[in-house]
């Protein structure tokens, strides 16, 4: 089949369907913040890729110098949060359930919802200088996907430290604890990815798909239930607290939050 190039209509992504590797590039300068239009485009792009039998691998990256600084804070308000979580988690579930091999290429900022998208990919190559983190606690919130699935990657104690402090770590440290697969210098990242893709493309797409299904059989049984519970706590309990609303409001007003503990 001839290669094709498609650029999404809303401009939040660049999607290159040149077979057998589909390239999906987050594009919302300067920080590739994930807003609702980007979530919708990602869902559409991943659904199209899943239908394509001539595509075996998906490479997810960010345009410019960063992967993504996370989800748009403006859609964390009580009137938008349910739509935001629903649409973001459609994308996450698509990445988790796809038969394609998913590879994330990370440089610069990889925070919050951006880090959640990267962490659920099968293989993650990160620049050593990249900044990884889940800073939601500083807004009075938490990252539901990371709360659900990150312990399987890095262990419960490290998850607690990262999520409860909102601390950022380097790409070198992300690889050392298992959040990323490999850390390389910024200059080596492209060559390292080319080498990985070259290895994958020598293998049977059918065998890769079935092997993925077997590798994730246990985790996939629990992921949906865990994420549904994290969503429910977020919407039914967290968003009813004064602190969650204060955290978002303070960020939007560019001031320090005044926590009330309720």
Phi, psi and omega in degrees: 000140180292146176291152179227156176234128181230128173250129186299148188294324184276351174081010180273347179225158160243124182239117179249114183263029174297118187283155359267010179249121175269131178258127177237115186244122176290131183220095175211076187298153007268348188243008181053044176299138183269105176257180184297318175302321178294319178301316181296319179292321177298317179299317180294316182296316181293325176295319178295317179298319181298328180284344187271109180288344180271001177249127181249342189219144177239127176251117182254128181211179178241145179285147178081216188266000182222160175280290175193138177276004175112189183282143178307121182299330183298338180262016173266000181289156186305328182281347184239348190296323182293318177297318181298309181299318181300312184287323176295319184284339169299317179293314180300314180296326177294319178293322181291322188265351185298148175279346181282153172284127182252133182233131176251136175248116189241130169215161180063217181287133173220087193233153172054234180299331175295315178295327177295318177297316181293318187293335180273359175285156184295315182231136181230117172256129183235144169293143181301328183276356181299154178245114181255143175178166178234084188275010186304328182300333180288345175260002184081024183231187173213160180269105187300319182294315179296319177300328182279316195243347188290329182299328179294337181268316191236355180095151188296320183293318179292323176301313181301315181296313183295313187282323183282337177259336185072015184292145175261151178229163181281166174300324177300313180290325179300319178289323182296327182263357177097005177287327173239163182278311180219148173243131178226169176292159179306320183289336183268350189301310183299316180294321179297318178294319178300319179296316178297312181297323177299320177295313183297322185285351174276351188258162181289123176301323180294316179295320178299316181297315181291324179293319175302315181301319180289318182299320185261011185305314183289310182299321184294334179294333186254340187298310183300316180296317181294318181291322178299320179293317179297321177297316183297315178298318181300310186281319187273338184238302184301312185289353176268356179277149176293326183293320179298317180291323178294320181299315179293317181298318180296319179297314181296328181268004177057051178218168177286139179288152176247094185290141179246351178075021179211000000 
